[in-house]
Amino acid sequence: MKDYLVIQIRDLAETGEGKAFCDAVRDGFSCPKNDDITGFLRDNAVDFARRHVSVTHLVLDPA
């Protein structure tokens, strides 16, 4: 089974390094199959996580 890195956006958004990483992932993310997912991650996920409105996890392939 392949190992993935799972990170909660709120945990990232609380540090300077994490915020920069989160911004880079957000700006580079694209989901061609569902534009709503792309829009949510880019426009709302970090703000919603900071305000405890929703919880969003990034699942990353470390390879």
Buried (B, 14 or more C-beta within 10 A) or exposed (E): EEEEEEBEBBEBBEEEEBEEBBEEBBEEEEEEEEEEBBEBBBEEBBEBBEEEEEEBEBEEEEE
